[in-house]
Amino acid sequence: ALADGLFAASAVVLAGARSKSVLFMGRFGSGLAIGSSFVAQIAWASEVAPARTRGTVTATYELAISLGFVLSFAVFAMRPGAWRLLVCLPGLPAILQLVAVAVAAPESPRWLAATRGQARADRELARIYRVYGGRAQSAPRAVVEEPADDGTSCLDAWRAWWQPWVCVVLVAWLTFFTGGFNLRIFIVPVLALAGHSTRTAAILTLVLGLVKLLSTAAAVLAVDVVGRLPLLSCCLRATLLCAATIALIFASRTATELVFPLACLYTAAFQLGFGTCNFVLVGELFPPSIKGRLVTTVKFPAAAFQAASQALFALAIDTPAHLAAIFLAHAAAAALGLALVAALFVESHDRSPFEVRDLLAAKFATYYTRLSQTDDDHRRPPRLEPPRAADRAPRLHLASFRASPPDDDDDDDDD
C-alpha cells in the first residue's frame, strides 16, 4: 500500500514537473516506490502461493513489468516526445492495486505462522481458500508449517542463510551483466548504430516489447513445469550465442540487418531465464520470518550492479567497436554464469527454504573441503622416505681402488 501511494504521488509530481529539481524529486519518489514494492510484492506472492505453483504466482510480477514496457514502447512509437504521458502511466495501476490491497488482498499465512502464531495463519489460509479456491478444507497446512528462524538481527539471519544469499546475488549479477537488461533499455541507439532510422527504431522497439511480453508469459507457464535450473541454463546458452554474434557483427560491420532478430532472441532468452527466475529465487530461498530483511540486503548489491552495467553500456554505445567490446564482455559473463550455475545451484521447485539451504550447504562444504585439501597438498613439504634395499645403489669402497701386489705367475710368464 505504501509503494502504491508513492507510485501515484511520484507520477503526479513527474507529470507536472517544470524544473529539474522537481523532476529529480519525482524520480527519487518513484525509486523508493520501486524498491519497496519489489521487497513487498515478491515476499507476499511467494508466501501466499502453494509450493507447487509458487514460481508461477511470483513470476506474474515480471509479467506486469513486461506489460508496462509494452505500453511505454507503444506511447514512444506513436508520440516519441510525449514523456509526460509516459511518466503518468504507473499512476493508474498503482491506484487500482491500492484499492485491491485494501479490499481483497489477504495477509501472508507463512508470515503469520512465523510471527503471529499458527492459529492466526490457519484462519487467514482458510479465508484465502474459501474466497479464491471455493473449499476451505482443501487448504494444505504444509504451506504454513515451516519452522521459524530464531535470528534476531539481519547479521544473524545472513550468517544462517548466506549460501542462498550468495546464489541470489549471483543471479542478480548475471541479470545485469549478461546484457539482456541493458539491451531493452538502450535498444534505440543500438538499432541506430545498426543503420535504422529513429522512426524505424521506435516501431521495432514496440515489436521487441511484444516479444518480451510473450516470452515472459511463456516463462510464467513453464517455471513450475520444467524447473528453475533448466530455464537458467537455456537462457545463458542463448545469451552467450546472441551476445557473441552481435559482437562479431559490430566488430566486422557486416550483416547489421541481423541485429534486430538477434535482439529479439536475446530478449526472449533473458525473459525465459532471468526475467522470471530472478524474482522467483528471491522469493522462495528465504523463510518468511527473515525474508523481508534478506531480500532488502539483496537489493543493495543488485542496485549497484544495475548502475554499473548501465553506466558501462552507456559509455559503449558511441561507436560500433565499443559496442562490440561490451557485447563480447556480456558473452564472457554468460559463459562464466553457465559454469557457476551448473556448479553451485540446486533446484528449488517444490522445496522449502530449509531443504534448499541444506542442499546448498552440503554442496558448498564439498567444494570447501576439496579446496582445503588442495591447499594443504601445496603447503605440505614433500615427505622423504628412506630408499628400499632393492633401490639402493651399490657402494664403492676405497679398498677396491688400491693397487694390488704384482702376481709372480705373470712375471714368470714374461720371462
C-alpha positions as CSV (number, residue, x, y, z in Angstrom):
1,A,0.0,0.0,0.0
2,L,2.9,2.4,0.8
3,A,4.6,1.6,-2.5
4,D,1.3,2.2,-4.4
5,G,0.9,5.6,-2.7
6,L,4.4,6.5,-3.6
7,F,3.9,5.5,-7.3
8,A,0.8,7.6,-7.6
9,A,2.3,10.6,-6.0
10,S,5.5,10.4,-8.0
11,A,3.5,10.1,-11.2
12,V,1.7,13.3,-10.4
13,V,4.9,15.1,-9.5
14,L,6.7,14.0,-12.6
15,A,3.9,14.8,-15.0
16,G,3.6,18.4,-13.6
17,A,7.4,19.0,-13.2
18,R,8.5,22.4,-14.5
19,S,12.1,22.3,-13.4
20,K,14.9,19.8,-13.0
21,S,14.7,19.8,-9.2
22,V,11.1,18.8,-9.2
23,L,11.8,16.2,-11.8
24,F,14.6,14.7,-9.6
25,M,12.3,14.7,-6.6
26,G,9.7,12.8,-8.6
27,R,12.3,10.3,-9.8
28,F,13.5,9.8,-6.2
29,G,10.0,9.1,-5.0
30,S,9.4,6.6,-7.8
31,G,12.7,4.9,-6.9
32,L,11.6,4.5,-3.4
33,A,8.3,3.0,-4.6
34,I,10.2,0.5,-6.9
35,G,12.4,-0.7,-4.1
36,S,9.7,-1.1,-1.5
37,S,7.3,-2.7,-4.0
38,F,10.0,-5.2,-5.0
39,V,10.5,-6.4,-1.5
40,A,6.8,-6.5,-0.5
41,Q,5.4,-7.9,-3.7
42,I,8.0,-10.8,-4.1
43,A,7.7,-11.7,-0.4
44,W,3.9,-11.6,-0.4
45,A,3.4,-13.6,-3.6
46,S,5.9,-16.3,-2.7
47,E,4.3,-16.8,0.7
48,V,0.6,-16.8,-0.3
49,A,1.1,-19.3,-3.1
50,P,1.4,-23.1,-2.5
51,A,4.8,-24.6,-3.1
52,R,3.8,-26.4,-6.3
53,T,2.7,-23.1,-8.0
54,R,5.0,-20.7,-6.2
55,G,7.1,-19.9,-9.2
56,T,4.1,-19.1,-11.5
57,V,2.5,-16.8,-8.9
58,T,5.7,-15.0,-8.1
59,A,6.7,-14.6,-11.8
60,T,3.5,-12.6,-12.5
61,Y,5.4,-9.6,-11.1
62,E,7.7,-9.7,-14.1
63,L,4.7,-10.2,-16.4
64,A,3.2,-7.0,-15.1
65,I,6.6,-5.2,-15.7
66,S,6.6,-6.6,-19.3
67,L,3.1,-5.2,-19.9
68,G,4.3,-1.8,-18.7
69,F,7.2,-1.9,-21.1
70,V,4.9,-2.7,-24.0
71,L,2.6,0.3,-23.1
72,S,5.6,2.6,-22.8
73,F,7.1,1.4,-26.1
74,A,3.7,1.9,-27.7
75,V,3.5,5.5,-26.5
76,F,7.1,6.1,-27.6
77,A,6.3,4.7,-31.1
78,M,3.2,6.9,-31.5
79,R,4.5,10.0,-29.8
80,P,8.3,10.0,-29.2
81,G,8.2,13.3,-27.4
82,A,5.3,12.6,-25.0
83,W,7.4,11.9,-21.9
84,R,4.8,13.4,-19.6
85,L,2.4,10.7,-20.7
86,L,5.0,8.1,-20.1
87,V,5.6,9.1,-16.5
88,C,1.9,9.2,-15.8
89,L,1.4,5.5,-16.8
90,P,2.5,4.0,-13.4
91,G,-0.1,6.1,-11.6
92,L,-3.2,4.3,-12.8
93,P,-2.2,0.7,-12.0
94,A,-0.8,1.9,-8.6
95,I,-4.2,3.3,-7.7
96,L,-6.0,0.1,-8.8
97,Q,-3.6,-2.0,-6.8
98,L,-4.0,0.2,-3.7
99,V,-7.8,-0.4,-3.8
100,A,-7.4,-4.1,-4.4
101,V,-4.9,-4.4,-1.4
102,A,-7.3,-2.5,0.9
103,V,-10.4,-4.5,-0.1
104,A,-9.4,-8.1,-1.0
105,A,-5.7,-8.9,-0.6
106,P,-5.0,-11.4,2.2
107,E,-2.1,-11.4,4.6
108,S,0.7,-13.9,4.1
109,P,-0.2,-17.1,6.1
110,R,3.5,-18.1,6.2
111,W,4.4,-14.7,7.7
112,L,1.5,-15.0,10.2
113,A,2.7,-18.5,11.2
114,A,6.2,-17.3,11.8
115,T,5.3,-14.1,13.7
116,R,1.7,-14.3,15.0
117,G,1.1,-18.0,15.6
118,Q,-0.3,-21.0,13.8
119,A,-3.9,-20.3,14.7
120,R,-3.9,-16.9,13.1
121,A,-2.3,-18.3,10.0
122,D,-4.9,-21.1,9.7
123,R,-7.7,-18.6,9.8
124,E,-6.1,-16.5,7.1
125,L,-5.3,-19.5,5.0
126,A,-8.9,-20.8,5.3
127,R,-10.2,-17.4,4.1
128,I,-7.9,-17.5,1.1
129,Y,-9.1,-20.9,0.0
130,R,-12.7,-20.0,0.8
131,V,-12.7,-16.8,-1.3
132,Y,-10.3,-17.9,-4.1
133,G,-10.5,-21.7,-4.0
134,G,-14.0,-22.5,-3.1
135,R,-13.2,-25.0,-0.3
136,A,-11.5,-24.0,2.9
137,Q,-10.9,-27.6,4.0
138,S,-8.7,-28.1,0.9
139,A,-6.1,-25.7,2.2
140,P,-2.7,-27.5,2.7
141,R,-1.3,-26.9,6.2
142,A,2.2,-27.6,4.8
143,V,2.1,-24.1,3.4
144,V,2.5,-22.6,6.8
145,E,4.2,-25.4,8.8
146,E,7.8,-24.3,8.2
147,P,9.9,-23.9,11.3
148,A,10.5,-20.3,12.3
149,D,14.0,-18.9,12.2
150,D,15.5,-17.7,15.5
151,G,17.7,-15.0,14.1
152,T,17.2,-11.7,15.9
153,S,19.2,-9.5,13.6
154,C,19.9,-9.1,10.0
155,L,23.5,-10.2,10.5
156,D,22.4,-13.3,12.4
157,A,20.0,-14.1,9.6
158,W,22.7,-13.6,7.0
159,R,25.1,-15.9,8.8
160,A,22.5,-18.7,8.9
161,W,21.4,-18.2,5.3
162,W,24.5,-17.0,3.5
163,Q,24.5,-19.8,0.9
164,P,21.1,-18.9,-0.6
165,W,22.0,-15.2,-0.3
166,V,25.1,-15.8,-2.4
167,C,23.1,-17.6,-5.1
168,V,20.5,-14.8,-5.3
169,V,23.2,-12.1,-5.5
170,L,25.0,-14.2,-8.3
171,V,21.7,-14.3,-10.2
172,A,21.4,-10.5,-9.8
173,W,24.9,-10.0,-11.1
174,L,24.2,-12.2,-14.1
175,T,20.9,-10.4,-14.7
176,F,22.6,-7.1,-15.2
177,F,26.0,-8.1,-16.7
178,T,24.8,-10.6,-19.4
179,G,23.3,-7.8,-21.5
180,G,19.6,-8.6,-21.7
181,F,18.5,-5.9,-19.3
182,N,20.6,-3.2,-20.9
183,L,19.6,-4.2,-24.4
184,R,16.0,-3.4,-23.9
185,I,16.9,0.0,-22.2
186,F,19.3,1.1,-25.0
187,I,17.7,-0.6,-27.9
188,V,17.1,2.6,-29.8
189,P,20.8,3.7,-30.0
190,V,21.8,0.1,-30.7
191,L,19.5,-0.1,-33.7
192,A,20.7,3.4,-34.8
193,L,24.3,2.1,-34.9
194,A,22.9,-0.9,-36.9
195,G,21.7,1.6,-39.5
196,H,18.0,2.1,-38.6
197,S,16.3,5.4,-38.5
198,T,14.7,6.8,-35.4
199,R,11.2,6.2,-36.6
200,T,12.0,2.6,-37.6
201,A,13.8,2.1,-34.3
202,A,10.7,3.2,-32.4
203,I,8.5,0.7,-34.3
204,L,11.0,-2.1,-33.8
205,T,11.1,-1.2,-30.1
206,L,7.4,-1.9,-29.9
207,V,7.9,-5.3,-31.6
208,L,10.7,-6.0,-29.1
209,G,8.3,-5.2,-26.2
210,L,5.7,-7.6,-27.6
211,V,8.5,-10.3,-27.8
212,K,9.3,-9.5,-24.2
213,L,5.7,-9.9,-23.1
214,L,5.1,-13.1,-24.9
215,S,8.3,-14.7,-23.7
216,T,7.5,-13.7,-20.2
217,A,4.1,-15.3,-20.4
218,A,5.7,-18.5,-21.7
219,A,8.2,-18.4,-18.8
220,V,5.4,-17.9,-16.2
221,L,3.7,-21.0,-17.5
222,A,6.9,-23.1,-17.7
223,V,8.7,-22.1,-14.5
224,D,6.8,-24.7,-12.3
225,V,6.8,-27.3,-15.0
226,V,10.5,-27.6,-16.1
227,G,12.1,-26.0,-13.1
228,R,14.4,-23.1,-12.4
229,L,17.8,-24.6,-13.4
230,P,16.8,-25.7,-16.9
231,L,15.4,-22.2,-17.6
232,L,18.6,-20.5,-16.4
233,S,20.8,-22.9,-18.4
234,C,18.8,-22.4,-21.5
235,C,18.9,-18.6,-21.0
236,L,22.6,-18.5,-20.5
237,R,23.4,-20.6,-23.6
238,A,21.2,-18.5,-25.8
239,T,22.6,-15.3,-24.3
240,L,26.1,-16.4,-25.0
241,L,25.3,-17.2,-28.6
242,C,23.4,-13.9,-29.2
243,A,26.0,-11.7,-27.5
244,A,28.9,-13.2,-29.3
245,T,27.2,-12.9,-32.7
246,I,26.2,-9.3,-32.1
247,A,29.8,-8.5,-31.1
248,L,31.0,-10.1,-34.3
249,I,28.6,-8.1,-36.4
250,F,29.5,-4.8,-34.9
251,A,33.2,-5.6,-35.0
252,S,33.1,-6.5,-38.7
253,R,30.3,-4.0,-39.5
254,T,28.7,-6.5,-41.8
255,A,25.2,-8.2,-41.7
256,T,23.8,-5.4,-39.5
257,E,20.3,-6.4,-40.6
258,L,20.6,-9.4,-38.3
259,V,21.0,-7.2,-35.2
260,F,17.2,-6.8,-34.6
261,P,16.3,-10.5,-34.9
262,L,19.2,-11.4,-32.6
263,A,18.0,-8.7,-30.2
264,C,14.5,-10.4,-30.2
265,L,16.1,-13.8,-29.5
266,Y,18.3,-12.1,-26.8
267,T,15.2,-10.6,-25.1
268,A,13.2,-13.9,-25.3
269,A,16.1,-15.8,-23.7
270,F,16.5,-13.2,-21.0
271,Q,12.9,-13.3,-20.1
272,L,12.8,-17.1,-20.0
273,G,15.6,-17.2,-17.5
274,F,16.4,-14.1,-15.5
275,G,13.1,-12.3,-16.2
276,T,11.3,-14.9,-14.0
277,C,13.9,-16.8,-12.0
278,N,15.4,-13.6,-10.7
279,F,12.2,-12.8,-8.8
280,V,11.2,-16.5,-8.1
281,L,14.5,-17.3,-6.4
282,V,14.5,-14.2,-4.3
283,G,11.0,-15.1,-3.0
284,E,11.5,-18.8,-2.3
285,L,15.0,-19.2,-0.9
286,F,14.4,-17.5,2.4
287,P,11.9,-18.3,5.2
288,P,9.1,-15.9,5.9
289,S,10.4,-14.7,9.3
290,I,13.6,-13.2,7.8
291,K,12.6,-12.9,4.1
292,G,12.0,-9.1,4.2
293,R,15.4,-8.4,5.8
294,L,17.4,-10.6,3.5
295,V,15.6,-9.5,0.3
296,T,16.3,-5.9,1.3
297,T,20.0,-6.7,1.6
298,V,20.0,-8.4,-1.8
299,K,18.6,-5.2,-3.3
300,F,21.7,-3.1,-2.4
301,P,24.2,-5.1,-4.5
302,A,21.6,-5.6,-7.2
303,A,21.2,-1.8,-7.5
304,A,25.0,-1.4,-7.6
305,F,25.2,-4.0,-10.4
306,Q,22.4,-2.2,-12.3
307,A,24.0,1.2,-12.0
308,A,27.5,-0.1,-13.0
309,S,26.2,-2.1,-16.0
310,Q,24.1,0.7,-17.3
311,A,27.0,3.2,-17.0
312,L,29.3,0.9,-18.9
313,F,26.8,0.2,-21.6
314,A,26.1,4.0,-22.0
315,L,29.8,4.6,-22.5
316,A,30.0,1.9,-25.1
317,I,27.2,3.0,-27.5
318,D,29.1,5.8,-29.1
319,T,31.0,3.6,-31.7
320,P,30.4,0.1,-33.2
321,A,33.8,-1.0,-31.9
322,H,33.0,-0.1,-28.3
323,L,29.6,-1.8,-28.7
324,A,31.3,-5.0,-30.0
325,A,33.6,-4.9,-26.9
326,I,30.7,-4.6,-24.4
327,F,28.7,-7.4,-26.1
328,L,31.9,-9.6,-26.0
329,A,32.1,-8.9,-22.3
330,H,28.4,-9.9,-21.9
331,A,29.2,-13.2,-23.7
332,A,32.1,-13.9,-21.3
333,A,29.8,-13.2,-18.3
334,A,27.2,-15.6,-19.7
335,A,29.9,-18.3,-20.2
336,L,31.1,-17.8,-16.6
337,G,27.5,-17.8,-15.3
338,L,26.8,-21.1,-17.1
339,A,29.6,-22.7,-15.3
340,L,28.7,-21.2,-11.9
341,V,25.0,-22.2,-12.2
342,A,26.0,-25.8,-13.0
343,A,28.5,-25.9,-10.1
344,L,26.7,-24.1,-7.3
345,F,22.9,-24.1,-7.8
346,V,20.3,-26.6,-6.8
347,E,16.7,-27.0,-8.0
348,S,14.3,-25.2,-5.6
349,H,11.0,-26.1,-7.1
350,D,8.5,-27.6,-4.6
351,R,11.1,-27.4,-1.8
352,S,11.1,-25.5,1.4
353,P,13.8,-22.8,2.0
354,F,15.3,-25.1,4.7
355,E,15.7,-28.0,2.3
356,V,17.3,-25.8,-0.3
357,R,19.7,-24.3,2.3
358,D,20.8,-27.8,3.4
359,L,21.5,-28.9,-0.1
360,L,23.4,-25.7,-0.8
361,A,25.4,-26.0,2.4
362,A,26.4,-29.6,1.5
363,K,27.5,-28.5,-1.9
364,F,29.5,-25.5,-0.6
365,A,31.0,-27.7,2.1
366,T,32.1,-30.2,-0.6
367,Y,33.9,-27.6,-2.6
368,Y,35.5,-26.1,0.5
369,T,36.8,-29.5,1.5
370,R,38.3,-30.0,-1.9
371,L,40.0,-26.6,-1.9
372,S,41.3,-27.2,1.6
373,Q,42.8,-30.5,0.6
374,T,44.4,-29.0,-2.5
375,D,45.8,-26.1,-0.5
376,D,47.2,-28.5,2.2
377,D,48.9,-30.6,-0.6
378,H,50.6,-27.5,-1.9
379,R,51.7,-26.3,1.5
380,R,52.8,-29.6,3.0
381,P,56.6,-30.3,2.5
382,P,57.4,-33.4,0.5
383,R,57.8,-36.5,2.6
384,L,61.2,-38.1,2.3
385,E,61.2,-41.8,2.7
386,P,64.4,-44.0,3.0
387,P,65.1,-45.9,-0.2
388,R,64.3,-49.5,-0.3
389,A,67.1,-52.1,-0.2
390,A,66.4,-53.1,-3.8
391,D,66.6,-49.5,-5.0
392,R,69.9,-48.7,-3.2
393,A,72.9,-48.0,-5.4
394,P,76.0,-50.3,-4.8
395,R,78.5,-48.8,-2.6
396,L,82.1,-48.2,-3.8
397,H,84.7,-48.9,-1.2
398,L,88.1,-47.2,-1.2
399,A,89.8,-50.6,-0.8
400,S,88.7,-51.5,-4.3
401,F,90.8,-48.8,-5.8
402,R,94.0,-49.8,-4.0
403,A,96.8,-51.3,-6.2
404,S,97.0,-55.0,-5.8
405,P,100.5,-56.6,-5.4
406,P,102.2,-57.9,-8.6
407,D,101.5,-61.5,-9.4
408,D,104.5,-63.8,-9.5
409,D,103.0,-66.1,-12.1
410,D,102.7,-63.2,-14.5
411,D,106.4,-62.4,-14.1
412,D,107.3,-66.0,-14.8
413,D,105.3,-65.9,-17.9
414,D,107.1,-62.8,-19.1
415,D,110.3,-64.4,-18.6
